[in-house]
Amino acid sequence: MTIQSGPSVNYTFTMRLSYPNGIGMFSRITQIIGKFGADLGAVDIVSSDSKLMTRDITVRARGQEHIQEIVAAVRKIKQVKVVQVSDRVFLLHLGGKIGIQNKVPITTRDTLSMAYTPGVARVSMAIAEDHAKAWQLTIKGNSVAVVSDGTAVLGLGDIGPEGAMPVMEGKAMLFKEFANIDAWPLCLKTKDTDEIVRIVTAAAVSFGGINLEDISAPRCFEIENRLKETLDIPVFHDDQHGTAVVVLAALINALRLTGQKLSDLKIVIAGAGAAGTAIAKILLNAGATDILVCDRQGIIHKDRADGLKDNKIWLSQHTNEHNVRGTLEDALKNANVLIGVSGPGLLGGKALRKMAKHPFIFALANPVPEIMPEEAGGKAFIMATGRSDYPNQINNVLAFPGIFRGALNVRAREINEEMKLAAAHAIAACISPKELNTEYIVPSVFNRDVSVRVAAAVQKAAIKTGAARRVKP
């Protein structure tokens, strides 16, 4: 299913154009840009005299091919010279997006001798005698490793660790921006599960938490589980648990609008990978009782267990209590909730007619959801996607910064189920009863109060469950 989207900031480019400084020349250029359906942005004069004008013209396009079409059309305008074309997204990434900054300026000989040799030796020996002091005397207490092998990056798939680097840098930026956590990309040039576990285990001494990112299923389950068994710091696979936490938060608020309980709902999850499995687990822990999970072969049921592997075996044992069989459309009969974590264009509007009245549709495949909001039309009481250009964006950034902030504040040994549930309820509570409506069931990602409230709830849950090393953060 191909969706024709409008111009996007993700395809912003700047053309430096030189042309005769005469009346009507600039108008000819803008007419061409408009003819191709692009959006005109900033226009800056680089140089100007009586004969020649040079301008930088910024344009938003729909995609890479659209950019090429526009530039080619501008090149054909008589007397207009395209001096240079710059992709603003690439310019933003020049030299990487993150760096380090000293907390203590090295401006005097005294400071140098205390921060490094010889003064640092006493601190090193103190930590060598008591490893717990590393939490206080090094960056460990405020650091997270963002670990990936590049096998399941965004909607790009297996693009390798080098290709994954810009995404992991972006993740590190979000940690810093929303929770003041120092995070480092750790992209590994191996797909071997044993080697990934060994490398992360060896590197973990430098970090207060491990964020696994964009590792393909089912390997991600084994890697996470083994690291949890080995390490005494939180290990969190955001593609699983971050998504699950925000989905639960959205459902909590959707239920506030209808007056129902989670246990009242028939829930269908389309997609049995990392996110689908984690969503099923957190919903069961939150009180859901009727969940059907579907993969490409249809509904997962107990009689399929012999042909299933890893996480799907767990799903066959803990969901689909009545052992229902059939296709995704069969599963949707009288369902109250559809949560899509699969692929684009999976469903048409007709399939929604089988659902119960006033259903919740969370179509989270990105960038093209399982069903577009326009096609869901009036059939959905609440519609949510993973996209920022529609209401109710299910975005992991609502969860992971605050979860890790709370965990680091109390030096948690793990991020357990109670901490995830606390995070979901905290996110939901960021929307007041007066604000709550069908197009606003999750807070904005730019609501700075979210990470603060999530952190407070998570650290409280960590203390209550015994996961915290210290009880007074």
N, C-alpha and C positions, 0 to 999 in steps of 0.2 A: 504494500500500500504506500503510495507516494503522496506526501503532504507538501504542498507548495507554501512555504512560509514566507513571511515578509522580510524586508531588510533587517539585518541584525548587527549589533555591535561586534559580534564575533567575526564579522567579515567587513571590518572597517579598514579602508585604505586611503592613502593620501597621494594625489597626483601633483607633481610640480610641473606647471604648464607655463610656457612662454609664448606670447602672441603679440601682434601689433596693438599698441595702446590707442584703440579707436572705439568709437561708439558702436555698441551692438555685439562686440566680440565675446564678452563674458556671457551675454544672454544666449548666444549660440551654443556655448558649452553647457550651460545649465539646462537648456532645452533637450539636448542629447541625453544628459543624465536622467532627466525626468522621463523621457521617452522610454528608457529601459527600466523604469520602475524602481530606481534607486532613490535613497534619501540623501539630500545634500546636507552636509554638516558645516564645520568651520571653514571659512575662507580667509586666508591670510596673505597679505602682500609681502613678497620676499624682496622685490626691487621694482622700481618704476622710474621711467623717464618719459620724455615726450614721444619716443618712438616705440619702446618695448615695455611690456608689462610681464612680470613673473609672479605667479601666485601659487600657493599651496592650497589645493581644494580637497577637503576630506569628504568621503562618500561612504555610506553604508549600503552593502549589497546583500544578496540572498545566499551567496555561496561563491566558491572559487571560480566556477565557470562563469557566473554572472559578472565577477570582477573582470575577467578576461574579455568578456563581450563589451563591457563599458569602455575599458581602456582602448580596445581595438576601434570602437566607434569614435572616440575622441581623437585618436591618431588620424582618422580620415578627414577631420575638419581642416579645411584649407587654412594655411598660415599658422596653425596651432602646433607647437612642438611639445611632445611629452618628454620632459627632461628626466624625470625619475618617478617611479612608482614604489611606495613604501607600504608594506602591510603593518598596520599599527599593532596587531596582536604579536607579530614577530618582534617588532621593535621593543614591546614591553618585556619580552623574554631575553633580550640581549644581555649576556653576562650572568644570566640566572635571575631569579626573583627574590632570593634571600641572601643574607650574609650574617656575620657575627659582629658584635659590638662590645668592647670592653666596658665592664661596669665600673672599673677603677682606672682612671687615666694614669698612664705611666709618664709622669712629667718631672719627677725628681729621682735622685739616686736612692733616697730612703725608700720611696714607694717601690722601685725596682727590686731592691734587696729584700723587701718583705713579700712582694707578690711572686718573686722567683727566687733564685738562689741568693743568699743562703737561708733566708727566712722560711721559705716554703718547706724545707726539710722537716722542721718541727711539726708542721701540720700533717705532712705525709706520714710521719712516724705515729702520730696520734691516731690516724685512720687505720694504719697497719695493725695497731694494737686493738682497735675497736672499729670494725667495719661499719657499724651503724652510724658513725660520725660522718661518713660520706654524704649522708642525707643533708647534713647541716653545712658542711665545709666545702662541698663541691656543687657543681651544677646538677648533679643527679636528682635532687629533690624537685627540680622544675623542668625536667627534660623527658621527651618522648621520642622514640625511634619510629619513623614511619617506614615500614618494611614492605617491599614488594618485589616480585620476580617479573612483573610486567606481563603476566599471562592472561589477565582479564581486566584490561584498562578501559574504564568508562564504557562507551559503546564501540570501542576499537578492537577489543579482543586481545590476542596474543601479539603484542608489538615489541616485546623484549624489555629488558631493564633500562636501556638507554632511552627508549621511547617513553618509558614510564616516568623518567626523571622530572619533566615539567609538571606532571600531575602531582607527584609527591612533594615538589617544592610548593605548589599551590596549597596542598594540604597543610604543610608546615606554616604557611602564611596565615591560614585560618586559625590554627592553634594559637598563634601569637596574637592575632587581631582580636579574637573573641574570648580568649582565656589567659592571655599573657604567659603562655607556655612556650618554652624553647623546644622546637621540634626539628629533627634532622632527617632528610631522606636517606634511606639505606636500601638502595636498589641492588639486587643480587643477581649475578650472572650464572644462575643455576636454576633448574626446575626440579632438582632432586630433593625430595622431602627430607631425607636424613641430613643432607648437607645444609639445607635451610635451617633446620632445627639446631644443628651444631653451631652454625655461624651466629645465629641470633642469641643462643644461649651464652656463647663466649663473649658477645658484645654487650650483653644486658647489664653488666656491672656499671656501665656508664649512664644508665637510664633509669628513670623512675616508672616508666611504663612503655609498653610495646603496642603500637597500632599497626595491625596487619591490614594491608590494602591491596586490592586488585590482584588477588591470587585466585586462580581458577578452582572451581569445585570439581571433584570432591576433595582435592588435595588440601584445600584451605581448612577443612574440618580436622583432618589429622594433624596438620601443622599447629593449629590453635590448641587442640587438646593436649598434644605432647608438650608444647611450651608451657601451658598452664600447670601441667604436672611437674615440670622441671624448675620453673622460675618462681620467685617469691615476690614478684611485682605484677601489676595488672597486664594481662594480654587480651586485647580487644580487637576482633575482626569487624571493622566498621561496616563493610558491605553487608554483613549479617545483622549485627546487633544495633548499629546506629539506625539503620532502616527500620528495624523492628520497633525500636523505642518510639520513633516519630509516628509510625503507623498506629501504635497503641494510643499515643497522645491524641491523634486525630479522631480515633474511634471513641475515646472517652468524651470528647467534646461533641461529637455527632450524637452520642447517646444523651447528652445533656439537652439537646434540642428535641429529641423524640420521647424522652422519659422512659426509654427501654433500659434493660440490663444486658450486659455482655452475654450472660447465660441464656438470654432470650433469642439470640441471633443464630441463624444458619449462615456460616461463613464459608465462602469458596475462595481458595488461593490458587491462582493460575501461575504455576512455576514452582518447581520443587528443588531449586538450587539453593545457594547459600542464603539469600534473602528470604525465600519462601519458607525454608526450614526454620529460620530464626523467628520469623513472624508467627508461625504456628506455635512454637515453643512459648513465646512471651504471651500470646493470647490465651493459651491453656493455663499458664501460670496466673494470668489476670482474672480467670474465671470463665472463659469460653468453654463450651461443652460440645458444640456441634460444628466441626471443621472438616471440610473436604479439600484435599490438596490434589491438583491435577498436574501431570507432566504431559509430554507429547503423546503418550499412549493412553491418556485418559485419567480417570480417577484412580488414585493409589488406594489399594485395599489389601486386606490381610492375605488373600489367596495369591497375590502377586509377590509375596515376600521372597519366595525362592528365586525369583528372577531379578530381585532388586539388590542394590549395593548401598553400603554406607548409610548416609543420612536418610535415604528413602526407606530403608528397613525400619528405622526409628519412626518415620512418618506412618508407615503401615501399621505399626503397633500402638500408636498414640492418637491417631486421628481416625475419622470415618468409623465411628462406633458401631454403626449398623451395616458395615461392610457393603456399602453401595457401590455399584459398578456402572460404567458407561463413559460417555464423553464429557468434555467440559460443559457443553450445553445441557446435558442430562443433569450434571451437578448443580446447574443454576436454577433448576426448578424450585420455586418457593424460597430461594436464597435471599437473605436480607443484605448481605455484603459480598462484593466481589473485590478481591485484592489481586491486581495483576503485577507480577514481577517476572515477566517472561519475554515477550517480544512485540514488535510493532504490528498493528492492524490485526490482532488476533480475533477480534469479535466485531460483528456488525450490530446495528441498533436492534434488529429483530431478536437477537439472542437475549436481550435484556427484558423482553416481554415475558419471559418465563419466570422472572424473579418476583419476589413478593412486592407489595406496594411500597412505594417510597424507598427504594434501595439506596445503599451507599456504594458508589463506584470509585475505587481507588485504582486508577490505571497508571502504573508507575514506570513502565518501560520508557527509556530515554534515548534519543530525543523524541521519538514517535511512540506514543502510548498504545496500549492494546486496543483502545477505542478512543477516538478524539472526542473532546467535550461537545463539539457541535453535533456529532452523530448520536451521542448519548441523549442529547436534546432534553426534552422535558421528562424523560423516563427516570432519570436519577434525581433523588431528593438532594443528595450531596455528591459532588464530583470533585475528585482530587487527582492531581497528576504529579510527576516529578519535575515539571517545567515551571520556569519562573514567569512565563507570559500568560499563565492562567491562575485563577484563584486557588487557594489551598495547595500550595506546593509542599510536598513531602520531601524535606531537605535534611540530610544528615547533619548539617552544620548546626541545627537546633539541638543536637544531642551530644556529639563527641567532645566539643571543647569543654562544656560544663561537666560532663561525666569524668573526664580526665582531671579537670581542675579540682573537683571534689575528692577524687581518689588520691591525687598528689598531696592535697592539703592535710590528709590524715595518714599519708604514707601507706596506703592500702596494699595488701598482699595480692588482691584480686579485684575484679569487677564481677560481683555475683548477681544472681537473678533479682534479689531484693533491691540492689542498687539500680538496676535497669528499670524496674517497676517504679521506683521512686523518681527516676529521671522522667519517665513518661508522664506521671501525674504532675510533676513540676512544670513541664512544658505546657500541658493542658491548662493548668491553673494560671498561666500568663495571660489568658484571655478572660476578661471579666464577663459576668452575665449580661451586662449592657452591650458589650462589644460582640458577643457571640452571635453568629448567623451562618446560614448555609454556605456562604462564600468566605467565611473567616473562622475556620475551626483549628487552624494552626497559626501561631504568631509569626511575624515577619522575621526573617533571618537577621535583620538589622536591629531588632529589638535587643538592646544590650542587657536588659534585665533577665533575659532567658538564661544565659550561661551562669549568671550569678545565682539564680533560683535553683537551677539544676545542680550546681555545685553544692549548694547548701543541703539540698535533699539527699544527694548521693553520699556526702560525708556523714550525714546523720544515719543513713542506712548502713554505711560501712561500720560505724561505731557500734550500732545496735546488733549487727550480725557477727561482730568479732573480726572483721576483715581489716580493721584499722590498727596500725602500730601505735598511733597516739590518739588520744581522745579529746585533746584540746588544741585544735589547729590554730 
